[in-house]
Amino acid sequence: MTSIITNNNAIAALNTLRSISSSMSETQGRISSGLKVQAASDNAAYWSIATTMRSDNSALGAVQDAIGLAAAKTDTAYTGLEASIEVVSEIKKKLVAAREPGVDKDKINKELTELKSQLSSISQSSSFNGENWLYNDTTTAPATKTMVGSFVRAANGNVAIKTIDYDTTKSMLIDTKTQANGLLTKGYAVIQGTGTTVNATYFLIDANGTATNTGTEIVLTSATSDLNVEGMVSAVDKMLKDMTDAAATLGATNARLDSQKEFVTDLRNVITTGVGRLVDADMNEESTRLKALQTQQQLGIQALAIANSNADNILSLFR
């Protein structure tokens, strides 16, 4: 039946054209944004996962920055400690030279004084962002420093911040308040002579702390005996051992931070790629679909025009 009130063909063509226009709008949105899932209405599951992972990726970015800051602190402390080891090794060499018969010990002591001043300067300068792991001039004792290492999301959805710790008591060289806390200011008990019992204690730098050490500062005079010089060499050798251990620990910590930073960088890239697989639009596919929809739209317009022309055919019957 042909009706001038209800044009079923035109209605069908119009519905098809509306569907094509809707699909075109969706495809054009994907092309302009580059995303096939822009909102929860597009795909609630993928949108939820992508939103959570983007948030975690941002947190990992903060972790990456924190690791960089921690690495800078360990680098600074290690550089200062390495330089201090070289100076203490030089002091050890000077003390060994002082053991030579007939040497002018007063002149050697002047060199020791300059080397000690250099050690103090290195220790005070090894500071980054207000933190110094080699020099302490406060009443607060050296403590363990906690550095952000990673951001973890467990299978149950709970999140946690993992940390990397470093005990600064291992690397503290000078403590001006409590000298026993510094490797260069605390006393080292040694055995002088051929005995087997500790009979002397030496420290390298007198920081004039409120809690002083029992023992003798490593200072040479013309009256310093060969026995005492040998005891000083033994004490300095123990200092070097402790400083070397501290430098090794700092180096291992720094290597761990570098490794963790590299891992976090790779992890962020993997997460970004994974999220992209869920929500990114395939531009080749979308451009092909858009071309097809444009063709369908043209055909739909022609179909609608044909359906609307039926009314003209009916009018011709009344002429």
BELRA-V559079 format. One record per pair of residues at least 12 apart in sequence whose C-alpha atoms are under 8 Angstrom apart, sorted by the first residue. I is the first residue (numbers start at 0). GAP is how many residues later the second one is. If there is no record, write none. Layout:
I/GAP ; I/GAP
This chain:
3/307 ; 6/300 ; 6/301 ; 8/295 ; 8/298 ; 9/293 ; 9/294 ; 9/295 ; 9/297 ; 9/298 ; 12/287 ; 12/288 ; 12/290 ; 12/291 ; 12/294 ; 13/286 ; 13/290 ; 15/284 ; 16/280 ; 16/283 ; 16/284 ; 19/273 ; 19/276 ; 19/277 ; 20/276 ; 22/270 ; 23/266 ; 23/269 ; 23/270 ; 26/259 ; 26/262 ; 26/263 ; 27/262 ; 29/251 ; 29/256 ; 30/250 ; 30/252 ; 30/255 ; 30/256 ; 33/246 ; 33/247 ; 33/248 ; 33/249 ; 34/244 ; 34/245 ; 34/246 ; 35/243 ; 35/244 ; 35/245 ; 35/246 ; 36/241 ; 36/242 ; 36/243 ; 36/244 ; 37/241 ; 45/232 ; 45/233 ; 46/232 ; 48/226 ; 49/225 ; 49/228 ; 49/229 ; 52/218 ; 52/222 ; 53/218 ; 53/221 ; 55/95 ; 56/211 ; 56/214 ; 56/215 ; 58/92 ; 59/90 ; 59/91 ; 59/204 ; 59/208 ; 60/207 ; 62/85 ; 62/86 ; 62/87 ; 62/88 ; 62/201 ; 63/197 ; 63/200 ; 63/201 ; 65/81 ; 65/82 ; 65/83 ; 66/80 ; 66/81 ; 66/82 ; 66/190 ; 66/193 ; 66/194 ; 67/193 ; 69/77 ; 69/78 ; 69/187 ; 70/183 ; 70/186 ; 70/187 ; 71/56 ; 72/54 ; 72/55 ; 72/56 ; 72/58 ; 73/176 ; 73/177 ; 73/179 ; 73/180 ; 74/179 ; 75/50 ; 75/51 ; 75/52 ; 76/49 ; 76/50 ; 76/55 ; 76/56 ; 76/57 ; 76/173 ; 77/169 ; 77/172 ; 77/173 ; 78/47 ; 79/42 ; 79/43 ; 79/45 ; 79/46 ; 79/54 ; 80/42 ; 80/53 ; 80/90 ; 80/162 ; 80/166 ; 81/165 ; 82/39 ; 83/35 ; 83/38 ; 83/39 ; 84/155 ; 84/158 ; 84/159 ; 86/28 ; 86/31 ; 86/32 ; 87/27 ; 87/148 ; 87/152 ; 88/151 ; 90/21 ; 90/24 ; 90/145 ; 91/141 ; 91/144 ; 91/145 ; 93/14 ; 93/18 ; 94/134 ; 94/137 ; 94/138 ; 95/133 ; 95/134 ; 95/137 ; 97/131 ; 98/127 ; 98/130 ; 98/131 ; 103/118 ; 104/115 ; 104/116 ; 104/117 ; 104/119 ; 105/114 ; 105/115 ; 105/116 ; 107/112 ; 108/110 ; 108/111 ; 108/112 ; 111/107 ; 115/88 ; 115/89 ; 119/54 ; 122/12 ; 122/50 ; 122/51 ; 132/35 ; 132/38 ; 132/39 ; 133/34 ; 133/37 ; 133/38 ; 133/39 ; 133/40 ; 134/37 ; 134/38 ; 134/39 ; 134/40 ; 135/36 ; 135/38 ; 135/39 ; 135/40 ; 135/41 ; 136/38 ; 136/39 ; 136/40 ; 137/38 ; 137/39 ; 138/38 ; 138/39 ; 140/37 ; 140/40 ; 141/25 ; 141/26 ; 141/27 ; 141/30 ; 141/39 ; 142/24 ; 142/25 ; 142/26 ; 143/21 ; 143/22 ; 143/23 ; 143/24 ; 143/25 ; 144/20 ; 144/21 ; 144/22 ; 144/23 ; 145/17 ; 145/18 ; 145/19 ; 145/20 ; 146/16 ; 146/17 ; 146/18 ; 147/13 ; 147/14 ; 147/15 ; 147/16 ; 148/12 ; 148/13 ; 148/14 ; 148/15 ; 148/108 ; 148/111 ; 149/12 ; 149/13 ; 149/110 ; 149/114 ; 165/84 ; 165/87 ; 168/12 ; 168/13 ; 169/72 ; 169/76 ; 170/12 ; 170/72 ; 170/75 ; 170/76 ; 172/12 ; 173/31 ; 173/33 ; 174/32 ; 174/34 ; 175/31 ; 175/32 ; 175/33 ; 175/34 ; 176/30 ; 176/31 ; 176/32 ; 176/33 ; 176/34 ; 177/31 ; 177/32 ; 177/33 ; 177/34 ; 178/27 ; 178/28 ; 178/29 ; 178/30 ; 178/32 ; 178/33 ; 178/34 ; 179/31 ; 179/32 ; 179/33 ; 182/56 ; 182/59 ; 182/60 ; 183/19 ; 183/20 ; 183/21 ; 183/55 ; 184/18 ; 184/19 ; 184/20 ; 184/21 ; 184/22 ; 184/28 ; 185/17 ; 185/18 ; 185/27 ; 186/14 ; 186/15 ; 186/16 ; 186/17 ; 186/26 ; 186/27 ; 186/28 ; 186/29 ; 187/13 ; 187/14 ; 187/15 ; 187/47 ; 187/50 ; 187/51 ; 188/12 ; 188/13 ; 188/46 ; 189/12 ; 189/41 ; 189/44 ; 189/45 ; 190/40 ; 191/35 ; 191/36 ; 191/38 ; 191/39 ; 192/34 ; 199/15 ; 199/31 ; 200/13 ; 200/14 ; 200/15 ; 200/34 ; 201/13 ; 201/14 ; 201/15 ; 201/16 ; 201/29 ; 201/30 ; 201/33 ; 202/12 ; 202/13 ; 202/14 ; 202/15 ; 202/32 ; 203/13 ; 203/14 ; 203/32 ; 204/12 ; 204/13 ; 217/14
